[in-house]
Amino acid sequence: MATQHPDNASVPWWREDAFIPTQDEISELLLLFKELPIDEYMWDWEGKLVDESVGEKLFSRAREYFQSRPLGDELHLTYRIPAWEEGKTHRMARAFMNILSLADLGREIDLPSPPVTEMFLPLTTSPDQPLAVRKAFRETAVHHRAIFHAAENDHRILDLMQVTPLVEDIDSLFTIERIIEPYWKELLKEGMNTDRGQRIFLARSDPALNSGLVPAVLSVRVALRTAHRLGEELGFPVFPILGTGSLPFRGSVHPHNTKNFLPQYAGTRTYSIQSAFRYDYPLDDVKTALTTMQREIPTLKADPIAPAEITRVRELADLFERHWKPAIESIADVINAVAAFVPSRRERLLHIGLFGYSRGIGKVKLPRAIVFTGALYSLGIPPELIATGRGLRDAKAAGLLPLLEEHYPTLRHDLTQAGYYFNEENLSLLAGANPAFDQIRKDITLIREILDIEIGPQEPEHFIHRNITSTIYHRLMSPTPAGDAISRDIVEAAVIRRSIG
């Protein structure tokens, strides 16, 4: 599933610059369907400006193509709608009407199915949220039919529309049955088509932003197993979606790492293929990796996990999370200072104020996961390393390292990969101004000692990245920081590691 997440550092093969404006996303969608083994595209109504005439433009530009590969049947256009919040529904209402209008258009041009038959609901923490959205959509659809189609009796959109929860915090991931079991049981009461099964969308980036690398991985793996178990108990297949980026902090899902991430997230049936995966690697490598994924994903199954084991894994995650939150709170001012210079790649909405919502940890506000990750990498302090050493120390003392090895088998690989972009000099300089960075220095020492791995540059490109991050630091510390120069340096470093963040 291709998404619009703006994490690419390099220029897409079909553009002359790296920024993708809203008006070019229709062209992007068509190119990806035609050029890559991609069969779903997520249209984002939540976090960015969106072209609401997507259906008309697609069918006017490629009607014959979509008649041979119909949307809603062979190909899929899936809307990520805004989070459900009483009293703030204007963007959701527009998404609903857009879906219904597209269903009308599909009937007019004889498509076998409505073009959009699924919505992803962000920030889901309760079964009441997707049930409320489902109810609101059904009521909207009934009114739409009564006004515009009083003489007709077409229930297809009501029968087919699914609202898929998108779960984004580790508390909800570890206890995902509290969301999906009541929700799915209610759908069964309504007479859902069990042959079609259900999807559940598991975030990977925001859990890491809010709780750290290790808790994010552990919680997602538990959620995958719980979802499949519930599907078996309720009598239908489950097809989990995993939202991942290219850098280890956001999933390590990129074209050169299929042998590691596919078994790591066994049980996933759809991966989000974000901009860095598509545009920061050679096109042939992208196609090869996607073909490999389509072949291997259906063969990889999530092993069962007992409730007692889940309790132990949650205790393990807590050992890491308790260090993460105070660590990030204490360096948030530095993160936000660098984030201001991370260049945009798409037309996103604000995340505070009139149209958006803020992300934060404790008492501090932070940028979204891509920019957060990019800001720390731009300083040469990959977020994968923060709090992880102290968590490893505590896990070792508690006798839980074997459990960690079992449930995060690629931990050494991920930390080694992130460690290539570590800048020890920058960390020492930052520690001189803020003692919180001394604790991160302790993390590095503990990771090296406990896991017996190297943390630091190894290849020429890693040393070049280190030098660029040193330049970024010194430019940032200048009495009059040169913003354009800092942004150029940030991009130059990001091209080397093949992702903004």
C-alpha positions as CSV (number, residue, x, y, z in Angstrom):
1,M,0.0,0.0,0.0
2,A,1.6,3.3,-1.1
3,T,1.1,6.2,1.2
4,Q,1.8,9.9,1.1
5,H,4.1,10.0,4.1
6,P,6.7,12.7,3.3
7,D,9.9,11.0,4.3
8,N,11.8,10.9,1.0
9,A,15.2,12.7,0.9
10,S,15.8,12.3,-2.8
11,V,13.9,13.5,-5.9
12,P,11.3,11.0,-7.2
13,W,12.2,9.6,-10.6
14,W,9.2,11.3,-12.1
15,R,9.8,14.8,-10.8
16,E,12.5,17.5,-11.0
17,D,12.5,18.3,-7.3
18,A,11.8,16.4,-4.0
19,F,8.7,18.4,-3.0
20,I,5.4,16.8,-4.2
21,P,2.6,19.4,-4.3
22,T,-1.0,18.3,-3.8
23,Q,-1.9,18.8,-7.5
24,D,0.8,16.2,-8.5
25,E,-0.5,13.4,-6.2
26,I,-3.0,12.2,-8.8
27,S,-0.1,11.7,-11.2
28,E,1.8,9.9,-8.5
29,L,-1.1,7.6,-7.8
30,L,-1.4,6.6,-11.4
31,L,2.3,6.1,-11.9
32,L,2.6,3.9,-8.8
33,F,-0.2,1.7,-9.9
34,K,1.2,1.4,-13.4
35,E,4.9,1.2,-12.7
36,L,5.2,-0.7,-9.4
37,P,3.7,-3.8,-8.0
38,I,1.4,-1.7,-5.8
39,D,-2.3,-2.4,-5.5
40,E,-3.5,0.1,-2.9
41,Y,-3.0,3.8,-2.3
42,M,-3.9,5.6,0.9
43,W,-5.5,9.0,0.3
44,D,-4.8,11.1,3.4
45,W,-7.6,13.3,4.7
46,E,-6.1,13.5,8.2
47,G,-2.7,15.2,8.2
48,K,-2.4,17.0,4.9
49,L,-4.1,19.1,2.3
50,V,-6.0,16.8,-0.1
51,D,-7.3,17.0,-3.7
52,E,-11.0,16.3,-3.2
53,S,-11.6,15.7,-6.9
54,V,-9.4,12.6,-6.9
55,G,-12.1,10.4,-8.5
56,E,-13.0,12.6,-11.4
57,K,-9.4,13.3,-12.2
58,L,-8.4,9.6,-12.0
59,F,-11.2,8.5,-14.3
60,S,-10.8,11.4,-16.7
61,R,-7.0,10.7,-17.1
62,A,-7.1,6.9,-17.1
63,R,-10.7,5.6,-17.6
64,E,-9.7,2.6,-19.7
65,Y,-7.0,1.6,-17.2
66,F,-9.5,1.6,-14.4
67,Q,-12.0,-0.3,-16.4
68,S,-9.5,-3.1,-16.9
69,R,-8.2,-2.8,-13.3
70,P,-11.2,-1.4,-11.4
71,L,-10.9,0.6,-8.2
72,G,-12.6,-1.1,-5.3
73,D,-12.0,-4.5,-6.9
74,E,-8.5,-5.2,-8.2
75,L,-7.0,-1.9,-7.1
76,H,-7.9,0.0,-4.0
77,L,-8.1,3.7,-3.0
78,T,-8.4,3.9,0.8
79,Y,-9.1,7.0,2.7
80,R,-7.4,7.9,6.0
81,I,-10.1,10.0,7.5
82,P,-9.6,12.5,10.5
83,A,-9.7,11.1,14.0
84,W,-13.2,10.9,15.5
85,E,-13.8,14.0,17.7
86,E,-17.3,15.2,18.6
87,G,-17.9,18.7,17.4
88,K,-14.9,18.7,15.0
89,T,-16.1,16.8,12.0
90,H,-16.0,19.1,9.1
91,R,-13.2,17.3,7.3
92,M,-14.7,13.9,8.1
93,A,-18.1,15.1,6.6
94,R,-16.3,16.1,3.4
95,A,-14.6,12.7,3.2
96,F,-18.0,10.9,3.7
97,M,-19.6,12.9,0.9
98,N,-16.6,12.4,-1.3
99,I,-16.9,8.6,-0.9
100,L,-20.6,8.7,-1.7
101,S,-20.1,10.9,-4.7
102,L,-17.4,8.6,-6.0
103,A,-19.9,5.7,-5.6
104,D,-22.3,7.6,-7.8
105,L,-19.6,8.2,-10.3
106,G,-18.7,4.5,-10.3
107,R,-22.3,3.5,-11.1
108,E,-22.4,6.0,-13.9
109,I,-19.3,4.5,-15.6
110,D,-20.3,0.9,-14.8
111,L,-17.6,0.0,-12.3
112,P,-18.2,-3.4,-10.6
113,S,-17.8,-1.8,-7.2
114,P,-17.7,1.6,-5.5
115,P,-14.2,3.0,-5.9
116,V,-13.7,3.6,-2.2
117,T,-14.9,0.9,0.2
118,E,-12.7,1.4,3.3
119,M,-11.7,4.1,5.7
120,F,-8.8,4.1,8.2
121,L,-9.7,5.8,11.5
122,P,-6.6,7.3,13.2
123,L,-6.0,7.5,17.0
124,T,-8.4,4.7,17.8
125,T,-8.3,3.7,21.4
126,S,-11.9,2.4,21.9
127,P,-14.4,0.3,20.0
128,D,-16.8,3.2,20.4
129,Q,-14.9,5.3,17.9
130,P,-15.1,3.1,14.8
131,L,-18.7,2.2,15.7
132,A,-19.6,5.9,15.9
133,V,-17.9,6.6,12.5
134,R,-19.7,3.6,11.0
135,K,-23.0,4.8,12.3
136,A,-22.4,8.4,11.1
137,F,-21.4,7.2,7.6
138,R,-24.5,4.9,7.3
139,E,-26.8,7.7,8.4
140,T,-25.1,10.1,5.9
141,A,-25.4,7.5,3.2
142,V,-29.1,6.9,3.9
143,H,-29.8,10.7,3.6
144,H,-27.7,10.9,0.5
145,R,-29.7,8.1,-1.1
146,A,-33.1,9.6,0.0
147,I,-32.2,12.9,-1.6
148,F,-30.5,11.9,-4.7
149,H,-31.6,8.3,-5.5
150,A,-35.1,8.1,-4.1
151,A,-36.3,5.8,-6.9
152,E,-33.3,3.4,-6.7
153,N,-32.5,0.7,-4.3
154,D,-28.7,0.4,-4.3
155,H,-27.1,-0.6,-1.0
156,R,-23.7,-1.5,-2.3
157,I,-21.8,1.2,-0.5
158,L,-23.5,0.4,2.8
159,D,-22.8,-3.3,2.5
160,L,-19.2,-2.9,1.5
161,M,-17.9,0.1,3.5
162,Q,-15.4,-0.9,6.3
163,V,-14.1,1.3,9.0
164,T,-10.6,0.0,10.0
165,P,-9.2,1.1,13.3
166,L,-5.7,2.6,13.2
167,V,-4.1,2.0,16.6
168,E,-1.1,4.3,17.4
169,D,-0.1,4.0,21.1
170,I,1.5,1.1,22.9
171,D,-1.1,0.8,25.6
172,S,-3.7,0.2,23.0
173,L,-1.4,-2.1,21.0
174,F,-0.7,-4.3,24.0
175,T,-4.4,-4.6,24.8
176,I,-5.7,-4.4,21.3
177,E,-8.4,-7.0,22.1
178,R,-10.2,-4.3,24.1
179,I,-10.7,-2.4,20.8
180,I,-11.2,-5.1,18.2
181,E,-13.0,-7.8,20.0
182,P,-16.1,-5.7,20.9
183,Y,-15.9,-4.0,17.5
184,W,-15.7,-7.2,15.5
185,K,-18.4,-8.9,17.6
186,E,-20.7,-5.9,16.8
187,L,-20.0,-6.3,13.1
188,L,-20.8,-10.0,13.3
189,K,-24.2,-9.1,14.9
190,E,-24.8,-6.8,11.9
191,G,-24.2,-9.7,9.6
192,M,-20.7,-8.9,8.3
193,N,-19.3,-11.0,5.4
194,T,-16.9,-13.3,7.2
195,D,-15.3,-14.4,4.0
196,R,-14.0,-10.9,3.4
197,G,-12.5,-10.8,6.9
198,Q,-11.2,-7.8,8.7
199,R,-8.2,-5.5,8.7
200,I,-6.6,-3.8,11.6
201,F,-4.0,-1.0,11.0
202,L,-1.1,-1.0,13.5
203,A,1.1,2.1,13.6
204,R,4.8,1.7,14.0
205,S,6.2,5.3,14.0
206,D,4.0,7.0,16.5
207,P,4.4,4.3,19.2
208,A,8.2,4.8,18.8
209,L,7.8,8.6,19.0
210,N,5.8,8.3,22.2
211,S,7.5,5.3,23.9
212,G,10.8,4.5,22.2
213,L,12.1,1.9,19.8
214,V,11.9,-1.3,21.8
215,P,8.4,-0.7,23.2
216,A,7.1,0.1,19.7
217,V,8.5,-3.2,18.3
218,L,7.3,-5.3,21.2
219,S,3.8,-3.9,21.2
220,V,3.3,-4.3,17.5
221,R,4.4,-7.9,17.5
222,V,2.0,-8.6,20.4
223,A,-0.8,-6.9,18.6
224,L,-0.2,-8.9,15.4
225,R,-0.5,-12.2,17.4
226,T,-3.6,-11.0,19.3
227,A,-5.4,-9.9,16.2
228,H,-4.9,-13.2,14.4
229,R,-5.9,-15.2,17.5
230,L,-9.2,-13.2,17.8
231,G,-9.9,-13.8,14.1
232,E,-9.5,-17.5,14.6
233,E,-11.8,-17.5,17.6
234,L,-14.5,-15.4,15.9
235,G,-14.3,-17.3,12.6
236,F,-12.9,-15.0,10.0
237,P,-9.4,-14.1,8.6
238,V,-7.6,-11.1,9.8
239,F,-5.3,-9.0,7.5
240,P,-3.2,-6.6,9.6
241,I,-1.7,-3.5,8.1
242,L,1.6,-2.2,9.4
243,G,2.6,1.5,9.0
244,T,6.3,1.6,8.6
245,G,9.1,3.8,7.5
246,S,12.7,3.1,6.2
247,L,14.9,4.0,9.2
248,P,15.0,1.5,12.1
249,F,13.2,3.9,14.4
250,R,10.2,3.7,12.1
251,G,10.3,0.1,11.1
252,S,13.4,-0.7,9.0
253,V,11.1,-1.4,6.0
254,H,13.1,-0.5,2.9
255,P,14.1,-2.4,-0.3
256,H,17.5,-3.6,1.0
257,N,16.2,-5.1,4.2
258,T,13.4,-7.6,3.3
259,K,15.2,-10.6,4.8
260,N,15.1,-8.9,8.2
261,F,11.8,-7.1,8.5
262,L,9.5,-9.7,6.9
263,P,10.2,-12.3,9.6
264,Q,10.3,-9.6,12.3
265,Y,6.7,-8.6,11.5
266,A,5.4,-12.0,10.5
267,G,1.6,-11.9,10.4
268,T,1.5,-8.5,8.6
269,R,-0.5,-8.7,5.4
270,T,-0.1,-5.1,4.1
271,Y,2.9,-2.8,4.5
272,S,2.7,0.9,4.1
273,I,5.2,1.7,1.3
274,Q,6.2,5.3,2.1
275,S,8.0,7.9,0.0
276,A,11.5,7.0,1.1
277,F,11.1,3.4,0.2
278,R,9.9,4.4,-3.3
279,Y,12.2,7.3,-4.0
280,D,15.5,7.0,-2.1
281,Y,16.5,3.6,-3.6
282,P,17.2,2.5,-7.2
283,L,13.9,1.9,-9.0
284,D,14.9,-1.7,-9.9
285,D,15.6,-2.5,-6.3
286,V,12.2,-1.1,-5.3
287,K,10.4,-3.2,-7.8
288,T,12.4,-6.3,-6.8
289,A,11.7,-5.8,-3.1
290,L,7.9,-5.2,-3.7
291,T,7.7,-8.4,-5.8
292,T,9.5,-10.3,-3.0
293,M,7.1,-8.9,-0.4
294,Q,4.0,-9.9,-2.4
295,R,5.4,-13.4,-2.8
296,E,6.5,-14.0,0.8
297,I,4.1,-12.0,3.0
298,P,1.2,-14.5,2.7
299,T,3.5,-17.4,3.8
300,L,4.6,-15.8,7.1
301,K,2.4,-16.4,10.1
302,A,2.4,-14.9,13.5
303,D,3.2,-17.4,16.2
304,P,0.6,-17.7,19.0
305,I,1.4,-15.9,22.3
306,A,-0.1,-16.8,25.7
307,P,-1.6,-14.1,28.0
308,A,1.1,-14.7,30.6
309,E,3.8,-14.1,27.9
310,I,2.1,-10.8,26.9
311,T,2.3,-9.7,30.5
312,R,6.0,-10.4,30.6
313,V,6.6,-8.6,27.3
314,R,4.7,-5.6,28.6
315,E,6.9,-5.5,31.7
316,L,9.9,-5.7,29.5
317,A,8.7,-2.8,27.4
318,D,8.1,-0.7,30.5
319,L,11.8,-1.0,31.4
320,F,12.6,0.9,28.2
321,E,9.7,3.3,28.1
322,R,10.3,4.7,31.6
323,H,13.7,6.1,30.5
324,W,12.4,7.3,27.1
325,K,9.8,9.9,28.1
326,P,12.0,11.9,30.5
327,A,14.9,11.7,28.1
328,I,12.9,13.2,25.3
329,E,11.3,15.8,27.5
330,S,14.7,17.0,28.6
331,I,16.0,17.5,25.1
332,A,12.8,18.6,23.3
333,D,14.1,22.2,22.9
334,V,17.0,20.9,20.8
335,I,14.8,18.6,18.7
336,N,12.4,21.4,18.0
337,A,15.2,23.8,17.1
338,V,16.5,21.4,14.4
339,A,13.0,20.4,13.3
340,A,12.3,24.0,12.2
341,F,14.9,23.5,9.4
342,V,13.8,20.1,8.2
343,P,12.3,20.8,4.7
344,S,8.8,19.8,3.8
345,R,8.1,17.2,1.2
346,R,4.3,17.6,0.9
347,E,1.6,20.1,1.8
348,R,0.8,19.1,5.3
349,L,-1.7,20.7,7.6
350,L,-0.5,22.4,10.8
351,H,-0.6,20.1,13.8
352,I,-1.5,22.8,16.3
353,G,-4.1,25.5,16.2
354,L,-7.0,25.7,13.8
355,F,-6.8,22.6,11.6
356,G,-4.5,20.2,13.4
357,Y,-3.6,18.5,16.6
358,S,-0.3,18.4,18.5
359,R,2.0,15.5,19.2
360,G,3.9,15.5,22.5
361,I,5.4,13.7,25.3
362,G,4.6,14.7,28.8
363,K,4.7,18.5,29.0
364,V,6.5,19.1,25.7
365,K,5.2,19.4,22.2
366,L,7.1,17.7,19.4
367,P,7.1,17.5,15.6
368,R,5.5,14.5,13.9
369,A,7.5,11.2,13.7
370,I,9.2,11.9,10.4
371,V,10.5,15.3,11.3
372,F,11.3,14.2,14.9
373,T,13.4,11.3,13.5
374,G,15.0,13.5,10.9
375,A,15.9,16.2,13.5
376,L,17.8,13.8,15.7
377,Y,19.6,12.0,12.8
378,S,20.6,15.5,11.6
379,L,22.4,16.0,14.9
380,G,24.1,12.6,14.6
381,I,22.1,11.2,17.5
382,P,19.7,8.5,16.1
383,P,16.6,8.2,18.3
384,E,17.0,4.4,18.3
385,L,20.0,4.8,20.7
386,I,18.2,7.1,23.2
387,A,17.1,5.3,26.4
388,T,17.9,1.9,24.8
389,G,21.1,1.3,26.8
390,R,19.5,2.0,30.1
391,G,16.6,-0.3,29.1
392,L,19.0,-3.0,28.3
393,R,20.8,-2.6,31.6
394,D,17.5,-2.9,33.5
395,A,16.4,-5.9,31.3
396,K,19.6,-7.7,32.0
397,A,19.3,-7.1,35.8
398,A,15.7,-8.5,35.6
399,G,16.8,-11.5,33.6
400,L,14.7,-10.5,30.6
401,L,17.4,-10.3,27.9
402,P,16.5,-13.7,26.5
403,L,12.8,-12.6,26.3
404,L,14.0,-9.5,24.4
405,E,16.1,-11.5,22.0
406,E,13.0,-13.7,21.3
407,H,10.6,-10.9,20.7
408,Y,13.0,-8.4,19.0
409,P,15.3,-10.7,17.0
410,T,16.6,-7.9,14.8
411,L,17.5,-5.6,17.6
412,R,21.3,-5.8,17.1
413,H,20.9,-5.3,13.4
414,D,18.7,-2.2,13.9
415,L,20.9,-0.6,16.4
416,T,24.0,-1.3,14.3
417,Q,22.4,0.3,11.3
418,A,21.3,3.4,13.3
419,G,24.7,3.5,14.9
420,Y,26.4,4.1,11.6
421,Y,25.0,7.7,11.8
422,F,26.1,8.4,15.4
423,N,28.2,11.6,15.9
424,E,30.1,11.2,19.2
425,E,31.6,14.7,19.0
426,N,28.2,16.3,18.6
427,L,26.9,14.4,21.6
428,S,29.8,15.6,23.8
429,L,29.2,19.1,22.7
430,L,25.5,18.9,23.5
431,A,26.3,17.3,26.9
432,G,28.3,20.3,27.8
433,A,25.2,22.5,27.6
434,N,22.6,20.0,28.8
435,P,23.4,17.1,31.2
436,A,20.5,15.1,29.7
437,F,22.8,14.3,26.9
438,D,25.2,12.7,29.3
439,Q,22.5,10.0,29.9
440,I,22.4,9.4,26.2
441,R,26.2,9.0,26.3
442,K,25.6,6.3,29.0
443,D,23.1,4.6,26.6
444,I,25.8,4.3,23.9
445,T,28.2,2.7,26.4
446,L,25.7,0.3,27.7
447,I,24.6,-0.8,24.2
448,R,28.2,-1.5,23.2
449,E,28.9,-3.5,26.4
450,I,25.6,-5.5,26.6
451,L,25.1,-6.3,23.0
452,D,28.7,-6.4,21.9
453,I,28.1,-4.3,18.8
454,E,29.8,-1.3,17.2
455,I,28.1,2.0,17.4
456,G,29.6,4.6,15.0
457,P,30.6,5.2,11.3
458,Q,32.1,2.3,9.4
459,E,32.0,3.1,5.7
460,P,33.1,6.3,3.9
461,E,29.5,7.5,3.5
462,H,29.0,7.2,7.2
463,F,31.9,9.4,7.9
464,I,30.7,11.9,5.4
465,H,27.3,11.9,7.2
466,R,29.1,12.5,10.5
467,N,30.9,15.5,9.1
468,I,27.7,17.0,7.7
469,T,26.0,16.6,11.0
470,S,28.9,18.4,12.7
471,T,28.4,21.2,10.3
472,I,24.6,21.3,11.1
473,Y,25.4,21.5,14.8
474,H,27.9,24.4,14.4
475,R,25.6,26.3,12.1
476,L,22.7,25.8,14.6
477,M,24.9,27.2,17.4
478,S,25.8,30.3,15.4
479,P,24.3,33.5,16.8
480,T,22.5,34.0,13.5
481,P,21.8,30.5,12.1
482,A,21.7,30.4,8.3
483,G,18.4,28.5,7.8
484,D,18.8,27.8,4.1
485,A,22.3,26.3,4.6
486,I,21.1,24.2,7.5
487,S,18.2,22.8,5.5
488,R,20.6,22.0,2.6
489,D,22.9,20.2,5.0
490,I,19.9,18.3,6.5
491,V,18.9,17.1,3.0
492,E,22.5,16.2,2.0
493,A,22.8,14.0,5.1
494,A,19.3,12.5,4.6
495,V,20.2,11.4,1.0
496,I,23.1,9.4,2.4
497,R,20.9,7.5,4.9
498,R,18.1,7.3,2.3
499,S,15.3,9.0,4.3
500,I,14.5,12.4,5.8
501,G,13.3,10.6,9.0
